[in-house]
Amino acid sequence: MGSRIPIQNLYFILCYCSDILPEKQEIEVTDIDKTDLLNLFAEVLVKRLNVFVKKGFYKEYIPYKESLPTVKGKILFKESVAQASMVKARLLCRYDEFSSNILQNQILKATINLLINHSTLKKQLKERLKYLYRYFHEIDLVKIEHTYFKKVKLNRNNQHYRFLLEICRIIHNYSLIDEQSGDLTFIDFNRDGKMNEVFESFVRNFYRMEQKEYNVYQETIHWKIGEIFQGDKGLIPKMQTDMCLVNKRKKIIIDTKYYQEVFEKNFRGEDKINSANLFQLYSYLSNAEKRDLMEGILLYPQTNQEVNMDFEMDGYTIKILTVNLNQHWSGIRERLLQVIK
């Protein structure tokens, strides 16, 4: 991109990618433009945790199986005999204990610990995290695996964990640890080639959460193949859209592209629509399940100038549009909503 996306906008984008609505007042911190993403997410986490610890930890019944000198819960006679526990005047028992030492609390503690022990976090933030860490004295400190986040079960009694856990997931997913120095840094999305998938996920989830006119989903499209004269039909690949916005009358297929330049140059050096992108979008439209109105949009981040193209192709409405990710967040929101009008 011509200039880097402001930290505040990256925060919003990553929140939408994680399917959580960001709250503007949470990132109204001092020197916002000079704050790196890791410090910014740590700041948000601290603010949420301050409210969280006052409410108290959610607890669940945890099953235990243990050899004990006294009866607790259910006696496992067969296993006690097999292990000769009774000879040692002990019994193998199974019991449940109502405890806060559960996975979601362990994730929170592990994330706080991770932030406290990294060298570049602001000193003031570290002190606030250390203070909050004391509330987790009954929680085990575990090493977090990415799969742990999928194992957490939320219900109406513990929904307040959702935003906190998603912030933790973002910190764990996008942080890199230097094995030599131990320093923790947030990845550079442009340098590491992550912005293409982030941009797509952001736009899709934005439309899921910010409008009610359309259902939003990724559609798997099959080529309209007639009779197979020879060979295996299973060898023909399927297509999958970045997103479809669909209601009873209209279908909008949006294909996001995160390129340095919206247009490509022809042999004379003239700007032209990327032919591969246009062909891909046309293939989606011509093979997808139809509605009365079919529209295809190629959506790019804005580089040097705003692009607004709108034309008809073979009965389909085609639009080539850009969104400026370097403007104030309210402008990004307004532009994305305008795109589907």
PyMOL commands that set and color helices and strands:
alter all, ss='L'
color gray80, all
select helices_A, chain A and resi 7-17+24-27+32-34+37-55+77-82+86-88+103-116+123-136+148-151+161-174+195-210+233-235+275-287+329-339
alter helices_A, ss='H'
color red, helices_A
select strands_A, chain A and resi 60-68+74-75+91-99+175-177+184-186+215-217+220-221+239-240+243-246+250-256+263-265+271-273+293-301+308-313+316-323
alter strands_A, ss='S'
color yellow, strands_A
deselect
rebuild
show_as cartoon
